[in-house]
Amino acid sequence: MSMIVAGVMSGTSADGINVAVVRLSVGTARASRPSPHENQHLDFTLLGHEEYPFPAQVRRAILALMNAELARVADLARLNFLLGELYAEAVAKTARKHRVKLDLVGCHGQTLYHQGTAERFLGRKLAVTWQTGEGAVIAARLGVPVVSDFRPADMAAGGKGAPLVPFLDYFFYRDPRVARIAQNIGGIANLTAIPAGASLGQVVAFDTGPGNMVIDALMEELYGRRYDRDGKVAASGRVLTAVIARLLRAPFFRQKPPRTAGREEFGREYLARFLQLCRGASKSDVVATATALTARSIADAVERFVMPRLAARRQPASCQMIVSGGGAKNSTLIGLLRDQMAPLGVSLHFSDEFGLPAGAKEAVAFALLAHETWHRRPSNVPAATGAKRAAILGKISYA
């Protein structure tokens, strides 16, 4: 039996809402993709995807409340319900545009705080996360069940709650003969390394560091723009290599997987330090340096943590990197990343080439995760998150 599922995602850059509509069904046809669950196949069809920018005042409110030292409880509660309304409106518009009747929605929500490593609080050591956007509101407005709040179940099982997209990466990109690295460049950059012929337990996935987050914040601070369109500002600047070398000495970049990051690592405080290190440089040099930092941190992560594992498994000498996310539109960033990957024998490709548009992948992932939750099947990847066991993710709000 097939289901039409909408996946909803808004990332750490808080630039807007991505909605993807997917038809999923369990089948046995040869065209079906092997499911990560034994003895199952999933037919997968992307029916459409759309992007909706947040109103400027909503984006400002989200950014102000992310990792905030002080926040009014009333504002947090109001934002939770407001985002539920905005998510529901975005899904409804997408369903109308593509003329589909939805059976289910999977909504990641907006991350306000993520602490994947346990820290002491009131006498207990706790790892915690908070994604906001009320699932009950979405379900009530759309008249279909909604799966939301995916991360806590993995954390309750001992994981870091991230990354969760590797389940889709494995399902979509694994190949019996080709090793692949699915590299997403959203606000945070993260990768999933899938050795040729790998089982789900052999997947390696982790956050590599900043993606667009630092670049976007600098563009806002220095130019009053939301992002560097096509990387044109970065292309006009000079990379401050000494600054990059100093930043890459931070403990995060040496930390072995599994690891996860967010605004806690690369938010306001990081931006202030970055600007301090770049003082005296031109604005374009600062943006060029941030862009090069993203490319270099990805390359270092691949060289340090991925290539040795592939070599140990006697994988083919060449490997494919499949890029998705907003960073795929930044041609300067992609050029730098291609140059960094070539010496490692890694060729660069885009998820669009595989039938998965770069801007839709994360939303598609949460459609898939919601589908698995609805069928009471686990969809975390313990090898990626560090969880002690597989877990059924999310909470269901019924219409």
Secondary structure, DSSP 8 states (H G I E B T S, - for coil): -EEEEEEEE--TT--EEEEEEEEEEEE--TTSEE-SSTT-EEEEEEEEEEEEE--HHHHHHHHHHTT-SS--HHHHHHHHHHHHHHHHHHHHHHHHHTT---SEEEE--EEEEEEEEEEEETTEEEEEEEEES-HHHHHHHHTS-EEE--HHHHHHTTS-S---THHHHHHHH--SS--EEEEEESSEEEEEEE-TT--GGG-EEEEEEESSHHHHHHHHHHHS-SS-GGGHHHHTS---HHHHHHHTTSHHHH--SS----HHHHSHHHHHHHHHHTTTS-HHHHHHHHHHHHHHHHHHHIIIIIHHHHHHTT--S-EEEEEESGGGG-HHHHHHHHHHHGGGTEEEEEGGGGT--TTTHHHHHHHHHHHHHHTT-----HHHH--SS-----EEE--
